[in-house]
């Protein structure tokens, strides 16, 4: 496949999985939220794995809800998927800050395609195009932060960069909020899994945003430990400012997302 058809496939699958999850919410309701969340994880995972096996049978798959087949480390193409990012929010009626992530890593090239579906908003953003032009931040930097696990370093960091907190649920929604111009930056210090960050990073980069680790180095994927230790997604005009301030927080929050 070419990168354009890979992006199209990522978008189609993320959208379809999102539609499945929206239907499940309507079918099950929210009275048994934990059961709804588990069923959402399972159904979306099974759909994505089966669809990828049919469409690209020679490619490897790394999914949050699947066992880690270490043969992926020798594969040339690995799909990195999060069937339901923001499981907590998915189980809360009225919340839209959850997502589906589908990304493709290719040996020698890194992330080459990706899609983040925002089913609660009826929208999917992909590396295939039609992404908003990044909006130049104003004097105050709007910063996405976890609504339930606000890190201890965040307030001091925000003050240092003239930032203000915007609480948001899933990692995918945080990153896409930067792409959509609803916030100016998403800064994360602490361990998250590759499936949390891969598709959001791919889409954000395709949108012309700055995407890196806190020290400015590139993010790496299809690694043995499957971890993204930290990241910055922001408008390029404020990248240096955030990266400079971030040196004081790198490694301070080791909680996995």
N, C-alpha and C positions, 0 to 999 in steps of 0.2 A: 504493500500500500504506500501511497505518497503521503506526505504530511497533511495535505488538505483532506484526503479521504479519511485519514486517521482522526483528524479533528471532527469531521462530520460524524464518524462512527461514535466517537466519545460523546458528542452532543446528543445524538439520537438515543444512546443507551442511558445516559444520565437523565434525559428528559423522560424516557419510558419508565425508568425506575422511580423517578419522582411521581409520575402519574399513578403508579402502583401504590405508592405510599399515601398519596392523597386519598385514593379510593379506600385504602385500609382504614384510615382515620374516620372516614364517613361511615364505613361499615361497622367498625367496632366501637366508636365513641371513646370517651375518656374516663369512664368509671373505673376501669382496671388499667391504669396507665402503665404500670410495669409490664404487664402482659402485652399491651399494645407496642411498647418499645421493643421488646424481645421479638415479637412477631414481625415488626418492621425491619429490624436488622436482618432477620433470617430470610424473609421473602425477597428483599432487595438484593441481598448477597446471592441467593440462589438464582435469581433472574440474571444478574450481571455475569456471573460465572458461566452460566449456560449460554448466554448470548455471545460472550467472547469466545467460548469454545467452538461455537458454530461459525462465527465470522472470521476469526483469526486463530485457527486451531494450533498453529505452530508457536504462538506467543505464550509466554509465561504470565501468570497472574499473581499479584500480591494483594490480598484483601484483608481488611480488618477482621472480618468474620470467618476467615478460612485459616487452615493450618498453613504454616510457612514451608513451602516446598523449596528447599535450599538449592535445587537445580536452577532456580531463577538467577543465581549468582553467575552462572555460566551462559545464561541466555543473552541473545542480542536485543530482544525486545521484551519488555515487561510492563504489563498494565498494572497500575497502582490505583486501587479503588477503595473508597470509603462508601459503603452502601447506604449509610445513614449517619451523617455528621451532624451532631447536635441532637443526640438521642433524647436528652432531657427535655429540650424544647419541643421535640416532636410529640411527646406525650402530654403536652400542656395545651389545652384548648385555646385557640386564638393566636398562638405564637407562630410566626413565619420565619424566625431566624434559625432554620435548619436547612440542610443541603445534601446533595449527592455529588460525590467526587469521582471522576474518571480521568486518569492521566496515563500517558504512554511515555516510558523511558526507553531510550535507544542507546546502545553501546557506542561510545565515541561522540555522541551528540547531546546526551542528557535528556531533559524533557522536550519532546518534540510535538506533543499534542495534549490537549486537556479540555475538560468541560466541568463547569460547576452548575448544577441545576439548583434553582431556588424554587422548589415546588409551591411553597406557600405564597409566592408572588407570581407564579405562572411564568417564570423566566429562566432561560438557560444561557449562560455566557460561555463562549468557547474561544479557542485559539484560532478558529477559522475566520474570524473577522466580525465586523459590525459591533465593535466594542467602542464605548464612549471615549472621547479624547480626554485625557487627564485634566482635571480642573486645577488651576494654580491656587494653592492654599492662601488664606487670608492671614492676618496677623496672629490669630489664635489657631493653633494646630488641633484639629478635632481628632482624637485618638480612640480607636476601638479598643475596648477592654472587656474581659470576661464579666458577665453580669452576676455570676455566682462564685467565681474564684479570683477575685481581684488580687493581683500579686502585691506583696509588701513593698516592692520598690516603685510601684507605678506612680504614686502621688508625687514623690520627690522628683522622679524623672519628668513627669508632666510639667511640674513647676519650672524645671530647668530649661525646658524647650518651649515654654509658653503654650502648654497644651491643656486641653480640657477633655475629660473622660466622656466616652459615649458607650455605655454598656450594651453589649450584643452577645448573643448566644454562641452559635457554632463558629469554628475557625473559618469555615468556608464563607459564612455570611460576613464575618469581620473583614476578610480579604476582599470580597466582592463589594463591600460597602466603600472600600477605597476605589475600586474600579468604577463604581457608579457615582463617585463624587460625593457620597453622603458623609464620609469621613476623609481625613487627609493621610492617616497613617495607621498601620497595625504593627506593633512592636511586641515580640514575644521572646521571653527568656525562660528557658526550662524545657524539659524533654517533651516533645510531642512525636507521634509516630509519622512515618513518611506519608501514609494515606491521609493524614490530616492536612498536610501542607502541599503535596505534589500538584494536584489539579489547581488549587488556588494560586500557587506560585506560577504555574505555566500560563494561566489566563492573565494574571496581573502583569507578567512580563510582556505578553502579547499586546496588552493595552498600553504599553509604553511606560509602565511604572518601574521604579527602582525595586529590585528584589535581591536580597542577599542575606547572609548571616550578619550578626551584630558587628563582626570585625571587618565587614565589607567583602568577605570571600564568598564564592558561589555556594549555593546549596547543592548537596550531593544526594543521589538517590540510588536505589537498589543496593544498599549497603548491608553488610551482615547483621548489624544490630537494628536496622530499620528505623533509626531515630533521626529526627530533625531537632537539634539542640537549641536553636534560636533562629529568629528571622526578623527581617525588617521589610515591610512593603509600604511604599510611600511615593509621593510625587517626587520626581528627580530633583526638583529645586530645593527640597528640604532634606535630602538624603545625608549630606555631609553634616548638617546640624544634628540630626538624630543619631547618626553613627558615632559622632564625637561624644555625645552625651551617653550613649549606650555602653561605652567602655566601662563605666562604673557599675553597670548592672549585669554584665555578662556572667552567667553562671550562678546568679544569686537565687534563682527559683528553679529547683530541680523537679518540680511536680509535673508528672506526665499529664497532658491534657486529656 
